[in-house]
Structures are given as C-alpha cells and as structure tokens.
C-alpha cells in the first residue's frame, strides 16, 4: 500500500528499513520522517529486550542526518503498549532488577530528550509505561475509540510511579489532574484523556496515520535549531533531575520491587492476566 507520507504518482522516495525482533523502523529520506512500529505480541510489553531495542533504534535515528522526526505507533491492533513487563520484576535477581530499571531510565532519557520531533499515534490502549512513552513525545494523537484508554495506573497494582514519570505527567496535564489521576491509578478512556489534555487530539482510527503525518509536517516546517533549543529549555530541568539521581532511583526501585508484599501483588496481577486470556 502507498505510504501515508508519500504523495500518489511520485516515484518512491528512498526508504531505509531496519527491523529488529520487536520494533520495525522505516525512514523516508525525502521527508526525513521515520515510522517506528511496536510489534511484540501479545501486548508490546516493555521487556528488557524491547527497551534495549527501542533505545538503540532511537539512537540510530538521532544520529542519522536524514532523520528529523519519528512517528511512534503499534503494529498490533487495540494495544499501543501495555507498559513495563511484569515478568522482569518478578522473582528475579537484584542485578536483573538494576539492569531492567537502567534500561527504563535510558529509554525515557533518550525519548524525552530527543532532538527529533516525536509524534505518538496511539492506536490502542496505553496503560502505565505505555502512557509514559506517549507522554514523552512532543504530540499525542489517539484513536477516537472509547474502548481505548491511557493513564499511569501504577497505583492499582500497588506500585508507585517514580518521580520522573510524575514530572512528565505534570508537565502535560498540570498538577491537579496528575495528582488525582496518579493517586487513583486512573485509566482514562480516549474522550476523557482528550478532555484532560493527556492526548492532544482524537481522530478516527483509519485517519490516524494520515493525521500523524500532517502534524509531523507542521512541526517540521520550523527551523530545527529553534525548535530543539526551545524543547531543551522546556525539558532540561526534568531530565537533569533523573541524571543527577539515577543510581539512587535504581536503588529505590530495587528496594521497592524486592519487598515480599510487592512481589505478592505482582504475582497476583500476573495470575489475573493469565485468567483473562
């Protein structure tokens, strides 16, 4: 099928694809826009392998002079990303928890601090870590389907969203909405997410990619350097906070996730998911 970024009738622009196991990336060199699709069935959960691949893909695009923007979406129907892979946090070694958490930090630092224009085309539900990925982008478009929801629902699992998840959320929706939503571990259906400003725009599912391409073109119409410096100015303090407290944040995660009570609630949650299947 013709690409949404390719006007009909023109010869195909040079495209470069590099596909990994869990993420497909295709760069259209004429527009400078890359399409990144999550394809890690069943629910694009952020496993260590997925996070590593995601960070490497971003780094490749960041270092590619032909790439100015990236549209992030899912190749799976109904789910954008279900968030952090619970199996990585259950019954593993302290070393494993440290490696996993460092990979989560790394992805966020790269995505939130990216020089590229990042547009999330949220074409399914996006709880917890999936929501963080969307929040870290410059612009969020969500499929207009009330069955799809998005939010930082960690509190529902007895987990606390780390300070940098919270900071990212506050910077999008403001303090009061973030405070209520985080305490209740709310998952907001698409229309409500839009009303709260958690997503910037709702669009019919079949128009999602077309809209993402149009928004991207609008952002890329500006001189890169001015936009990049502005983005850095807006985001630097939040990024610096994690960089300064990275080791401490890893220690906190390990201490927290190693607690028997937390392990128990994660195991219960995994059992519940198995029953749902």
QUIWOFEN-V982014 format. One record per pair of residues at least 24 apart in sequence whose C-alpha atoms are under 6 Angstrom apart, sorted by the first residue. I is the first residue (numbers start at 1). J is the second residue. Records with the same first field share a line. If there is no record, write none. Layout:
# QUIWOFEN-V982014
I: J ; J
This chain:
# QUIWOFEN-V982014
4: 210
29: 66
32: 66 ; 67 ; 68
33: 67 ; 69 ; 70
34: 70
35: 70 ; 71
36: 72
37: 73 ; 74 ; 75
38: 74 ; 75
39: 75
43: 81 ; 82
44: 81
45: 81 ; 82 ; 83 ; 84 ; 85
46: 83 ; 84 ; 85
47: 85
48: 100
55: 107
68: 116
69: 116 ; 117 ; 118
70: 118
71: 118 ; 119 ; 120
72: 120 ; 121
73: 121
78: 124
79: 124 ; 125
80: 122 ; 123 ; 124 ; 125 ; 126
81: 126 ; 130
82: 126 ; 127 ; 130
83: 128 ; 129 ; 130
84: 129
112: 136
115: 228
124: 148
125: 149 ; 150
126: 150
127: 151 ; 152
128: 152 ; 153
140: 199 ; 200
141: 200 ; 201 ; 202
142: 202
143: 202 ; 203 ; 204 ; 205
144: 202 ; 203 ; 204
146: 189 ; 190
148: 189 ; 190
149: 187 ; 188 ; 189 ; 190
150: 187 ; 188
151: 186 ; 187 ; 188
153: 185 ; 186
154: 185
155: 185
156: 185
173: 197 ; 198
